[in-house]
Every structure is written in C-alpha cells, then in structure tokens.
Amino acid sequence: VAQARHEASIFSRLASDCQKFVRSYQEQEEMFGHNDLLVEMRKAIEKTAFANRVRNNYAAAIVDEFQDTDPVQWEIFSQLFVPSNHEWKGRLHLVGDPKQSIYAFRQADIYTYLNAAEKLGSGAISTLGTNFRSRSSLIDALNILFSSAADTFALPRLSSSLQYRDVKAGRKDVLSPSSDKPLLQFWEVRYEGKKNKDPLKVVEADYLFPAIAKEILLLNEQEGIRFGQFAILISDQFQAARVCEYLREHDIPVKNQRGADFTFSHAVAEMRDLLNGVLNYANRSSLNVALAGRLIGMTHRELLLLEDEETLFKIVKQLDGLKAI
C-alpha cells in the first residue's frame, strides 16, 4: 500500500500510461508531430533498402542552420550521408554558427554540432571571416566584447567554451551618428519592486520602452534617420505587442514584422470549441462548452433546461444536421 501511494511511483505510472495512450491515439488517427516523424524516420533508415533508396536520390546534402540540429536529426543525417561503409559518394555540407545555438528548448544541442564537426574532421571545416551585413564600427565593438570575455559561449559539459574568431567588415560605414555615445551599449537594471508584479513588464514600462522611444526620436530629429530604418529585436510576440503599443501611444509609427498570431485569437478558440461541440455533441461536456461560448451564448440557466429531454433533443437534432454539413 505504501509503495502504491508513493508520489514518485504514481507519477511514473501516470507518465508511462499517458505516453502509451498518446502513441496509440496518434497511430489510430494518423496524427504525428515533428518529433514523431523524426523518430519514425530514424527507425526507417535502419532498413538498408530504404536508406539506399533515399541516398540514391541525392548527389549532395546541405543542412543549413545546423546549430539548431538535435541528436535524432543528426543521427538520421549521419547514417544516410556519412555511412560507415562509404557507399554514398555524394557530398554533405553542414552550415551553421555554434554561437547562434539558442534553441535548446526545442532539443537543439550544441554538443551535437561539435560532435558532427569532429566526425567530419578538421580538414573539412571552413570559416567565413567577413561580415557583409553590419557596419564596421559595430563589428569592431563586438570583436572587442567577445574576445575580452573568454567564457561568453560556455560549454559546461566539456568544462570549456567556444573559441571566438575576430570577424572582418566587408563594407565601410555609411552612417556616422554625431552622438558621442558608444555604438554598443548595455544596461543593467536591478528590479526591487513588489513580488506580485511581473518584473519584466515593470522594467519595460519604467526603463526600456521610454529609452527606446527617446533614442528613436533623437536619431530621427538630429541625424535624419527615418522611422522605417529602425529595428527593435524582441523576445516573443507578447513583448512585440507591448512595445508596439507603447510606441504608438508616443506617436512613433511602428510595424510588427510578423504580426499577431491568429491562432491565439479569441475567435479561433471560440470556433474550435463550437466545432468540437458539433462533432462530439454526445459528450455532454463538449456540448455545454460549445453552447455556453460567445458564438451561441447560452446562460447557465438555459443550460440547466437541457436536463429536459425534449429540449435537449431539439438541440441535438440541430447539431446533427450541422455535423452532417
């Protein structure tokens, strides 16, 4: 009894049962996510005939943004295009920058990148040493910053860090702001506010957004830099919405490059609930959610009337017609 009631044991059984249920459901409904497809592909290439069929379709394989690759993806690429029997005579090119490996939450793994580089050998590695995108003054500042901090790109698992190589500028500065302020600035803001407030939003409202607005207006007035020439990098769509709202309130024209994600709108959520209720009206819970939603808008009192079989039958008859449509 004690073992059956043990928390770790209960959660372990729950997790195992949930995994089995999800896998069974996905197989029955033929619903697979990206990770599921990767796992299935990894299983498939264990069959020699299938792997050879894939290899024979390509004379070269180029994997861009390779720093975002996870172990399963690299296992697929390496088995297909770096086979131990050297059957494939094509070329494999991996293009990436380990400093940009920021997608660990999606299982991207910097150590997979390093292992792949080691597997291909040092003679196969080339580095792009010239940046044609940024101003030379910014590149100089970044070179100083990253060269001065040896552990900026730390590799805890290897008790080391990535080596930074200085980059050259491929073009001369076009704009030369007359301001005496340095080109690259860092702010450190210490939050000592109330515990029940979101520190990020407070810092944004009190320090970050006002400073951004002030800098934009200053450069626009003094240097003649057009509003369309500014770019603000944000952490997510929610921060993008907040900064856009702040700038518009201060008469600074702004455009969100990606726009709001429609899937997060109330309309999509309401339509999803309605369709779920129509397709699964036999499930009383799904039916109630659909009827009480904004699109139909039944009150709690009206929902209680559904206990009457005649009233419920009329609604179900309508829903059955909708389901057929």
Secondary structure as GFF3:
##gff-version 3
##sequence-region A 1 325
A	DSSP	alpha_helix	2	5	.	.	.	ID=ss1
A	DSSP	alpha_helix	7	29	.	.	.	ID=ss2
A	DSSP	alpha_helix	34	44	.	.	.	ID=ss3
A	DSSP	alpha_helix	48	55	.	.	.	ID=ss4
A	DSSP	beta_strand	60	63	.	.	.	ID=ss5
A	DSSP	three_ten_helix	66	68	.	.	.	ID=ss6
A	DSSP	alpha_helix	71	81	.	.	.	ID=ss7
A	DSSP	beta_strand	91	94	.	.	.	ID=ss8
A	DSSP	three_ten_helix	98	100	.	.	.	ID=ss9
A	DSSP	three_ten_helix	104	106	.	.	.	ID=ss10
A	DSSP	alpha_helix	110	120	.	.	.	ID=ss11
A	DSSP	three_ten_helix	122	124	.	.	.	ID=ss12
A	DSSP	beta_strand	130	131	.	.	.	ID=ss13
A	DSSP	alpha_helix	136	148	.	.	.	ID=ss14
A	DSSP	beta_strand	154	155	.	.	.	ID=ss15
A	DSSP	three_ten_helix	156	158	.	.	.	ID=ss16
A	DSSP	beta_strand	160	161	.	.	.	ID=ss17
A	DSSP	beta_strand	168	169	.	.	.	ID=ss18
A	DSSP	alpha_helix	199	203	.	.	.	ID=ss19
A	DSSP	pi_helix	204	208	.	.	.	ID=ss20
A	DSSP	alpha_helix	209	222	.	.	.	ID=ss21
A	DSSP	three_ten_helix	227	229	.	.	.	ID=ss22
A	DSSP	alpha_helix	237	249	.	.	.	ID=ss23
A	DSSP	three_ten_helix	262	264	.	.	.	ID=ss24
A	DSSP	alpha_helix	266	279	.	.	.	ID=ss25
A	DSSP	alpha_helix	284	292	.	.	.	ID=ss26
A	DSSP	alpha_helix	300	304	.	.	.	ID=ss27
A	DSSP	three_ten_helix	305	307	.	.	.	ID=ss28
A	DSSP	alpha_helix	309	324	.	.	.	ID=ss29
###
